[in-house]
Amino acid sequence: MKKHTSFKFTLPLFKFLKGYKRKDLLADTKAGANVALLDFPQGMAYAMIAGLPVNFGIYSSAIGSILGSSRFLMLGPTNASAVLLLSGFLSLNWPEASRIAAMPLLLLMIAAIMIAGALIRADIVIRYVSRSVVTGYVSAAAMLIIINQLRPALAIEAPRAATFWESLIAILQNINTFSPAALTLSAGTIVIALALKRWLKSIPYVAVTLGLATLATWFAKDHGYVLETLQAVPAGRWPISIPTFSLPQIHDLLGVAFAIAFLSLLESASIAKALASQAGDTVDIRQQMISMGVADAVNAIGSGMPVSGSLTRSTLNYNSGARSPISSLTSGIILVAGALLLGPIIGYIPKGALAIGDFARLAGERGIHVIIGGAMPEFMQVLTNTGVVEAMGPENIFPHTPENVTLSTRYALKRAQSLLGVSSADILLFGKKVDSSSLA
């Protein structure tokens, strides 16, 4: 007699609920609460990076967290996917209203690609992606985020641009429009954020910093200093978005959808595998693809943005002792409550504080030291007026020395060697390799 096998579908959460105990629930609740306190301001920041209203990031974080299926991966908007979304829309040269209207359709396309990819086992393609390619993209995305956040941080009236250099030129051309009050608030925000992160690691430093910046903005208004704030979200409302199907739009968005889907898969798989290996466990990448696809589909009608695996939130969740996807569900429930109850308060948060907070987080997490050598007097004036000298540290900026053009390079090299703790380095000057000892 022929034996038939049947396909049995079970929700991933059911696997973790076997033998689930009260202590596990307490651990998951604590981890979920920790992540939610970071996720709320991060979601707003990533929406700003993508050129969308901040509530898109909050809704996406909530939906992604609720539909997450792993204790190793927290879903929601990320900096890399936000940059790719912004670049994709800017390359199409669409105005903001058109971008917002197209989001539901784009999300459905990404969802379809994700779910179809899981069914045909497309996750195997990530094995052939070089690590240097990923590192290069993430580094470039970080630079683009930083330059784009300088506009709200300094209240500079400059148009958005798709590339780093176009953004830098636009900012420099409009540098005279910067606000001293915004510069003061941004500098204070980054100092507080870095100080809290270093000396009070147990508290949610991003949320606390934003709270203090909001209070400072409120008091500044009473003294005649008006700073631009975020748009408030009505309490108790969650707008529904309806996808509009258009063949020309589908054609225009297809490349963007595939790029975001591939990046989300790559980003999520690397994070989940790294954390699972630390715990001596395994992770089902195909299941994660389905979870992301479903989350994107729900975001299409829930006024959200694309989700991916977040390194910072996933690491925080794991280090906080998460035992199951209940931690992600807990975080999502807290975010839903925050979105519905705290919406009007968002209108008091200054844009500069949110922008510079993300800048501080990126620099701190990556341990990046930027050294500028050979800076001309005009450029030094721009760096000083915009607060970049203070943010980077004067010890990392070396002005041009007309009496000896290599002197500034020598000082910059010695500073780099001091930071790296090495006595030599590979250097290229005008395309030719030189001995670092000749400059040191």
C-alpha positions as CSV (number, residue, x, y, z in Angstrom):
1,M,0.0,0.0,0.0
2,K,1.3,3.5,-0.9
3,K,2.1,5.7,2.0
4,H,1.2,9.3,1.8
5,T,2.9,12.1,3.7
6,S,1.1,15.3,4.5
7,F,2.5,18.8,5.1
8,K,1.8,20.0,8.6
9,F,1.8,23.7,9.3
10,T,2.4,25.0,12.8
11,L,3.0,28.5,14.0
12,P,6.6,29.1,15.2
13,L,5.5,30.4,18.5
14,F,3.9,27.0,19.4
15,K,7.4,25.4,19.4
16,F,8.6,27.8,22.1
17,L,5.5,27.4,24.3
18,K,6.2,23.8,25.1
19,G,7.5,23.7,28.6
20,Y,7.2,27.5,28.8
21,K,7.4,28.6,32.5
22,R,6.7,31.7,34.5
23,K,10.4,32.6,34.8
24,D,10.6,32.5,31.0
25,L,7.6,34.9,30.8
26,L,9.3,37.3,33.2
27,A,12.6,37.2,31.2
28,D,10.8,37.8,27.9
29,T,8.7,40.7,29.4
30,K,11.9,42.4,30.7
31,A,13.7,41.9,27.3
32,G,10.7,43.1,25.3
33,A,10.3,46.3,27.5
34,N,14.0,47.1,27.1
35,V,13.8,46.8,23.3
36,A,10.6,48.8,23.1
37,L,12.3,51.8,24.9
38,L,15.0,51.7,22.2
39,D,12.7,50.8,19.3
40,F,10.3,53.8,19.7
41,P,12.9,56.5,19.0
42,Q,14.8,54.4,16.5
43,G,11.7,53.8,14.5
44,M,11.1,57.6,14.3
45,A,14.7,58.2,13.3
46,Y,14.6,55.6,10.5
47,A,11.4,57.0,9.1
48,M,13.1,60.4,9.0
49,I,16.1,58.9,7.2
50,A,13.8,57.4,4.6
51,G,12.0,60.8,4.1
52,L,8.8,59.6,5.6
53,P,6.6,60.9,8.5
54,V,7.9,59.5,11.8
55,N,4.7,57.6,12.5
56,F,5.6,55.2,9.6
57,G,8.6,54.0,11.6
58,I,6.6,53.6,14.8
59,Y,3.9,51.6,13.1
60,S,6.4,49.4,11.3
61,S,8.3,48.7,14.5
62,A,5.2,47.6,16.3
63,I,3.9,45.4,13.4
64,G,7.4,43.9,12.8
65,S,7.8,43.1,16.5
66,I,4.3,41.5,16.9
67,L,4.8,39.3,13.8
68,G,8.4,38.3,14.6
69,S,9.0,34.5,14.9
70,S,12.4,34.2,16.5
71,R,14.0,35.0,19.8
72,F,17.2,35.9,17.9
73,L,15.8,38.5,15.5
74,M,13.8,41.7,16.1
75,L,12.0,43.0,13.0
76,G,11.4,46.6,12.2
77,P,12.9,49.4,10.1
78,T,16.7,49.6,10.0
79,N,19.2,52.3,8.9
80,A,20.4,50.3,5.9
81,S,16.9,49.6,4.5
82,A,15.8,53.2,5.2
83,V,18.8,54.5,3.2
84,L,18.0,52.2,0.4
85,L,14.3,53.2,0.4
86,L,15.3,56.9,0.3
87,S,17.8,56.4,-2.5
88,G,15.3,54.4,-4.5
89,F,12.6,57.0,-4.3
90,L,15.1,59.9,-5.0
91,S,16.3,58.1,-8.1
92,L,12.7,58.1,-9.3
93,N,12.5,61.8,-8.6
94,W,9.1,61.5,-7.0
95,P,7.8,64.2,-4.6
96,E,7.1,63.3,-1.0
97,A,3.3,62.9,-1.5
98,S,3.9,60.4,-4.4
99,R,6.4,58.4,-2.2
100,I,3.9,58.1,0.6
101,A,1.1,57.1,-1.8
102,A,3.3,54.4,-3.3
103,M,4.4,52.9,0.0
104,P,1.6,50.3,0.3
105,L,2.2,49.0,-3.2
106,L,5.9,48.8,-2.7
107,L,5.4,46.9,0.6
108,L,3.1,44.4,-1.1
109,M,5.7,43.8,-3.8
110,I,8.5,43.3,-1.2
111,A,6.2,40.9,0.7
112,A,5.5,38.9,-2.4
113,I,9.2,38.6,-3.2
114,M,10.0,37.6,0.3
115,I,7.3,34.9,0.6
116,A,8.0,33.6,-3.0
117,G,11.7,33.5,-2.2
118,A,11.1,31.4,0.9
119,L,9.0,28.9,-1.1
120,I,11.7,28.4,-3.7
121,R,14.5,28.4,-1.2
122,A,16.1,31.6,-2.6
123,D,17.9,32.1,0.8
124,I,20.8,30.0,-0.5
125,V,22.0,33.0,-2.7
126,I,23.3,34.8,0.4
127,R,26.0,32.2,0.7
128,Y,27.7,33.7,-2.4
129,V,27.7,37.3,-1.3
130,S,31.1,38.5,-0.3
131,R,31.4,40.0,3.2
132,S,33.4,42.9,1.8
133,V,30.3,43.9,-0.3
134,V,28.1,44.0,2.8
135,T,30.7,45.9,4.8
136,G,31.1,48.4,1.9
137,Y,27.3,49.0,1.6
138,V,26.8,49.4,5.4
139,S,29.7,51.8,5.7
140,A,28.4,53.9,2.7
141,A,24.9,53.9,4.2
142,A,26.3,55.1,7.5
143,M,28.0,58.0,5.8
144,L,24.9,58.9,3.9
145,I,22.8,58.8,7.1
146,I,25.2,61.1,8.9
147,I,25.3,63.7,6.1
148,N,21.5,63.6,5.7
149,Q,21.0,64.1,9.4
150,L,23.1,67.2,9.4
151,R,20.2,69.1,7.8
152,P,17.7,68.7,10.6
153,A,20.4,68.7,13.3
154,L,21.5,72.2,12.2
155,A,18.1,73.3,10.8
156,I,19.7,73.9,7.4
157,E,17.2,74.6,4.5
158,A,18.7,72.3,1.8
159,P,17.0,69.8,-0.6
160,R,17.5,66.1,-0.2
161,A,19.9,64.3,-2.6
162,A,20.4,60.7,-3.5
163,T,24.2,60.6,-3.1
164,F,26.6,61.5,-0.4
165,W,28.4,64.2,-2.5
166,E,25.2,65.8,-3.7
167,S,24.0,66.0,-0.1
168,L,27.3,67.5,1.1
169,I,27.3,70.1,-1.7
170,A,23.7,71.0,-1.0
171,I,24.5,71.5,2.7
172,L,27.6,73.6,2.1
173,Q,25.7,75.8,-0.4
174,N,23.0,76.5,2.2
175,I,25.2,76.5,5.3
176,N,24.4,80.2,5.9
177,T,20.8,79.1,6.8
178,F,21.8,77.1,9.9
179,S,20.3,77.9,13.2
180,P,22.6,78.6,16.2
181,A,19.8,77.4,18.5
182,A,19.5,74.1,16.7
183,L,23.3,73.7,16.7
184,T,23.3,74.3,20.5
185,L,20.6,71.7,21.0
186,S,22.2,69.2,18.7
187,A,25.6,69.5,20.4
188,G,24.0,69.2,23.8
189,T,22.0,66.2,22.7
190,I,25.1,64.3,21.4
191,V,27.1,65.1,24.6
192,I,24.2,63.8,26.8
193,A,23.7,60.7,24.7
194,L,27.3,59.7,24.7
195,A,27.7,60.5,28.5
196,L,24.6,58.4,29.4
197,K,25.8,55.5,27.2
198,R,29.2,55.5,28.8
199,W,28.4,56.0,32.5
200,L,24.7,54.9,32.8
201,K,24.5,51.8,30.6
202,S,21.6,50.3,32.4
203,I,19.1,53.0,31.4
204,P,17.6,53.5,27.9
205,Y,19.9,56.4,27.0
206,V,18.2,57.2,23.6
207,A,14.8,57.6,25.2
208,V,16.1,59.6,28.1
209,T,18.1,61.9,25.9
210,L,15.1,62.6,23.7
211,G,13.0,63.4,26.8
212,L,15.6,65.9,28.0
213,A,15.9,67.5,24.6
214,T,12.1,67.8,24.4
215,L,12.0,69.6,27.8
216,A,14.8,71.9,26.6
217,T,12.8,72.7,23.5
218,W,9.8,73.5,25.6
219,F,11.7,75.9,27.8
220,A,13.5,77.5,24.9
221,K,10.2,78.4,23.3
222,D,9.3,80.5,26.4
223,H,12.5,82.4,25.9
224,G,11.9,83.2,22.2
225,Y,13.9,80.3,20.6
226,V,11.6,78.4,18.3
227,L,13.0,75.0,17.1
228,E,11.4,72.8,14.4
229,T,9.7,69.8,15.9
230,L,8.3,66.5,14.6
231,Q,4.7,66.3,13.4
232,A,2.4,65.1,16.2
233,V,0.4,61.9,15.7
234,P,-3.3,62.1,16.8
235,A,-3.9,60.0,19.9
236,G,-6.0,56.8,19.6
237,R,-5.8,56.7,15.8
238,W,-4.0,54.3,13.5
239,P,-4.5,55.3,9.8
240,I,-5.2,52.6,7.3
241,S,-3.4,52.8,3.9
242,I,-5.0,51.3,0.8
243,P,-2.6,50.0,-2.0
244,T,-3.3,51.4,-5.4
245,F,-2.3,49.1,-8.2
246,S,-0.7,50.7,-11.3
247,L,1.4,48.9,-13.9
248,P,3.7,51.9,-14.6
249,Q,4.3,52.2,-10.8
250,I,4.9,48.5,-10.5
251,H,7.5,48.8,-13.3
252,D,9.2,51.7,-11.6
253,L,9.2,50.1,-8.1
254,L,10.3,46.6,-9.1
255,G,14.0,47.3,-8.9
256,V,13.6,49.0,-5.5
257,A,11.5,46.2,-4.2
258,F,14.0,43.5,-5.2
259,A,16.9,45.5,-3.7
260,I,15.1,46.0,-0.4
261,A,14.0,42.4,-0.2
262,F,17.5,41.1,-0.9
263,L,19.1,43.5,1.6
264,S,16.6,42.6,4.3
265,L,17.3,38.9,3.7
266,L,21.0,39.4,3.9
267,E,20.9,41.6,6.9
268,S,18.4,39.4,8.9
269,A,20.2,36.1,8.1
270,S,23.6,37.3,9.2
271,I,22.2,38.7,12.5
272,A,20.0,35.7,13.3
273,K,22.8,33.2,12.5
274,A,25.4,35.1,14.6
275,L,23.1,35.3,17.7
276,A,21.9,31.7,17.3
277,S,25.5,30.4,17.1
278,Q,26.3,32.2,20.4
279,A,23.3,30.4,22.0
280,G,24.3,27.1,20.5
281,D,21.0,27.0,18.6
282,T,19.9,27.1,14.9
283,V,17.6,29.5,13.0
284,D,15.2,28.8,10.2
285,I,16.0,31.5,7.6
286,R,13.0,30.5,5.4
287,Q,10.7,31.0,8.3
288,Q,12.2,34.5,8.9
289,M,11.6,35.4,5.3
290,I,8.0,34.4,5.6
291,S,7.7,36.5,8.8
292,M,9.2,39.5,7.1
293,G,6.9,39.0,4.1
294,V,3.8,38.9,6.3
295,A,5.0,41.9,8.3
296,D,5.5,43.9,5.1
297,A,2.1,42.9,3.8
298,V,0.5,44.0,7.1
299,N,2.5,47.2,6.9
300,A,1.1,47.9,3.5
301,I,-2.3,48.5,5.1
302,G,-1.0,49.7,8.4
303,S,0.9,52.8,7.2
304,G,4.3,51.2,7.8
305,M,7.6,50.9,6.0
306,P,9.8,47.9,5.1
307,V,11.1,45.7,7.9
308,S,14.4,43.9,8.3
309,G,16.4,42.4,11.1
310,S,17.9,45.1,13.4
311,L,21.3,44.4,14.8
312,T,21.1,46.8,17.8
313,R,17.6,45.7,18.8
314,S,18.3,42.0,18.3
315,T,21.5,42.2,20.3
316,L,19.7,44.1,23.1
317,N,16.9,41.5,23.1
318,Y,19.4,38.6,23.3
319,N,21.5,40.2,26.0
320,S,18.4,41.1,28.0
321,G,17.7,37.4,28.4
322,A,15.0,36.7,25.9
323,R,13.8,33.1,25.9
324,S,11.3,33.1,23.1
325,P,9.4,35.2,20.5
326,I,7.2,36.4,23.4
327,S,9.8,39.1,24.0
328,S,9.3,40.4,20.5
329,L,5.5,40.2,21.0
330,T,5.8,42.1,24.3
331,S,7.8,44.8,22.6
332,G,5.2,45.1,19.9
333,I,2.4,45.5,22.4
334,I,4.2,48.2,24.2
335,L,4.9,50.0,20.9
336,V,1.2,49.8,19.9
337,A,0.2,51.4,23.2
338,G,2.9,54.1,22.8
339,A,1.7,54.8,19.2
340,L,-1.9,55.2,20.3
341,L,-1.3,57.1,23.6
342,L,1.9,59.1,23.1
343,G,1.3,60.4,19.6
344,P,0.6,64.1,20.6
345,I,3.8,64.2,22.6
346,I,5.9,63.4,19.5
347,G,5.0,66.9,18.3
348,Y,7.3,68.4,21.1
349,I,10.4,66.4,20.1
350,P,12.9,68.6,18.2
351,K,14.1,67.2,14.8
352,G,17.7,68.1,15.6
353,A,17.7,66.0,18.7
354,L,16.4,62.9,16.9
355,A,18.9,63.4,14.1
356,I,21.9,63.9,16.2
357,G,20.9,61.1,18.5
358,D,21.1,58.7,15.5
359,F,24.4,60.2,14.6
360,A,25.8,59.5,18.1
361,R,24.5,56.0,18.1
362,L,26.1,55.2,14.7
363,A,29.5,56.6,15.6
364,G,29.5,55.0,19.0
365,E,28.4,51.6,17.9
366,R,30.8,51.3,15.0
367,G,33.8,52.9,16.9
368,I,34.6,55.0,13.9
369,H,37.2,57.8,14.1
370,V,37.1,60.3,11.3
371,I,40.3,62.2,10.7
372,I,40.5,65.2,8.4
373,G,43.8,66.3,7.1
374,G,44.8,69.3,4.9
375,A,41.6,71.3,5.6
376,M,41.7,74.7,3.9
377,P,40.8,77.8,5.9
378,E,37.4,78.1,4.3
379,F,36.6,74.5,5.0
380,M,37.8,74.9,8.6
381,Q,35.5,77.8,9.0
382,V,32.5,75.7,7.9
383,L,33.5,72.9,10.2
384,T,33.7,75.3,13.1
385,N,30.5,77.2,12.4
386,T,28.5,74.0,12.1
387,G,29.8,72.4,15.3
388,V,31.6,69.5,13.4
389,V,34.9,70.4,15.1
390,E,33.3,70.0,18.5
391,A,31.5,66.8,17.5
392,M,34.6,65.2,15.9
393,G,37.1,66.6,18.4
394,P,39.7,69.1,17.4
395,E,42.4,66.5,17.9
396,N,41.1,64.7,14.8
397,I,41.2,67.7,12.4
398,F,44.4,69.0,10.9
399,P,44.4,72.3,9.0
400,H,46.3,72.8,5.7
401,T,50.0,73.8,6.2
402,P,51.0,75.9,3.1
403,E,54.7,75.8,4.1
404,N,54.8,72.0,3.9
405,V,51.9,70.2,2.1
406,T,52.8,66.9,3.8
407,L,52.9,68.2,7.3
408,S,49.2,68.0,7.8
409,T,49.3,64.4,6.5
410,R,52.1,63.6,8.9
411,Y,50.1,64.8,11.9
412,A,46.9,63.0,10.7
413,L,49.0,59.8,10.3
414,K,50.4,60.0,13.8
415,R,46.9,60.5,15.2
416,A,45.7,57.4,13.3
417,Q,48.6,55.4,14.5
418,S,47.9,56.5,18.1
419,L,44.2,55.5,17.8
420,L,45.0,52.1,16.2
421,G,48.0,51.4,18.4
422,V,50.3,50.6,15.5
423,S,53.7,52.1,14.4
424,S,53.2,51.6,10.6
425,A,50.4,51.6,8.1
426,D,49.8,51.1,4.3
427,I,49.4,54.5,2.7
428,L,48.6,55.6,-0.8
429,L,49.4,59.2,-1.9
430,F,48.3,60.1,-5.4
431,G,47.9,56.3,-6.1
432,K,51.5,55.4,-5.0
433,K,52.4,53.4,-2.0
434,V,54.8,55.2,0.4
435,D,56.6,54.2,3.6
436,S,54.7,55.5,6.6
437,S,58.0,56.0,8.5
438,S,58.9,58.8,6.1
439,L,55.9,60.8,7.2
440,A,55.9,60.0,10.9
